Structures are given as C-alpha cells and as structure tokens.
Amino acid sequence: MKQLKVSVKPKFEPADGQALRSAGYSVKINDWELGRGVTDFTLEMPAGKKPKATITFNPDIVDIEVTAASIQTLVSESEV
C-alpha cells in the first residue's frame, strides 16, 4: 500500500494573543489540499498503533485513479 504524507500548517501567523481556529490551517494529503467540500478532518494517533485519518466531505466530482484505502460510506437513516 502506498504511504500518504499528511501535513498540517498554519495558513498565516496569528497576531499576539490570537488563537487559530481550524479554518486557519492548511491540511494537505500528498499534494491534495483539503478545502472546498471538506466538513471535518480527524487525525487519531494512539500510542503503539498506526495513525488513522478520517476525512468527511461532500464531493461535487470524485476522480479516483487508485484506491489505496478502504472507503466507508455513511448514510443517515433519513436517506434510506
């Protein structure tokens, strides 16, 4: 399985006393910057285990060349 590089960096330097909120960070997976349509990004890093990243998004168009991870689709009861 191909490894993914995740980077989380501030989009700008905060002013004195200012705390950055989640929208103030740039999150990239390889060369893909999470942006439009992404509603949540969770990174779990428990000791002694592999990290787990969960990305929640509402895609307009999805173009996938290679599936390197399992994709789980969650459907609310109102959509069934």
C-alpha positions as CSV (number, residue, x, y, z in Angstrom):
1,M,0.0,0.0,0.0
2,K,1.3,3.4,-0.9
3,Q,2.0,5.7,2.1
4,L,0.3,9.0,2.4
5,K,2.1,12.2,3.6
6,V,-0.1,14.4,5.8
7,S,0.9,18.0,6.6
8,V,-0.9,20.5,8.8
9,K,0.5,24.0,8.8
10,P,-0.9,27.5,9.7
11,K,-2.1,29.5,6.7
12,F,-0.8,32.6,8.4
13,E,1.0,33.7,11.5
14,P,-1.5,34.6,14.3
15,A,-1.3,38.1,15.9
16,D,-0.2,38.3,19.5
17,G,-2.8,36.6,21.7
18,Q,-4.8,35.3,18.8
19,A,-5.5,31.6,18.6
20,L,-6.0,29.9,15.2
21,R,-9.2,28.0,14.6
22,S,-9.4,25.0,12.3
23,A,-10.1,27.2,9.2
24,G,-6.7,28.9,9.9
25,Y,-4.8,25.7,9.0
26,S,-3.8,24.2,5.6
27,V,-4.2,20.4,5.6
28,K,-2.6,18.5,2.8
29,I,-2.5,14.8,1.9
30,N,0.3,14.3,-0.5
31,D,-0.3,17.2,-3.0
32,W,-4.0,17.5,-2.3
33,E,-5.1,20.4,-0.1
34,L,-8.3,19.8,1.8
35,G,-10.6,22.6,1.0
36,R,-13.9,23.0,-0.6
37,G,-16.4,20.4,0.4
38,V,-14.4,19.1,3.4
39,T,-16.5,19.4,6.6
40,D,-14.3,17.5,9.0
41,F,-10.8,16.1,9.3
42,T,-9.9,13.9,12.3
43,L,-6.4,12.5,13.0
44,E,-6.1,9.8,15.7
45,M,-2.6,8.8,16.8
46,P,-2.9,6.3,19.7
47,A,0.3,5.2,21.2
48,G,1.6,1.9,19.8
49,K,-0.8,1.9,16.8
50,K,-0.8,3.3,13.3
51,P,-2.3,6.8,12.8
52,K,-5.9,6.9,11.5
53,A,-7.2,9.9,9.4
54,T,-10.9,10.4,8.8
55,I,-12.0,12.9,6.2
56,T,-15.6,13.9,5.9
57,F,-16.6,15.7,2.7
58,N,-19.4,16.5,0.3
59,P,-17.9,15.9,-3.2
60,D,-19.0,17.6,-6.4
61,I,-17.0,15.2,-8.6
62,V,-14.8,12.4,-7.4
63,D,-11.9,11.3,-9.7
64,I,-10.0,8.4,-8.2
65,E,-7.1,6.9,-10.1
66,V,-6.1,4.3,-7.5
67,T,-7.9,3.2,-4.3
68,A,-5.2,2.7,-1.7
69,A,-7.5,2.6,1.3
70,S,-10.9,1.3,2.1
71,I,-13.7,3.9,1.7
72,Q,-16.6,3.7,4.1
73,T,-19.9,5.4,3.2
74,L,-22.1,6.5,6.0
75,V,-25.8,7.1,5.2
76,S,-28.2,8.7,7.6
77,E,-31.5,6.9,8.3
78,S,-33.4,9.7,6.6
79,E,-31.7,8.9,3.3
80,V,-32.5,5.2,3.3
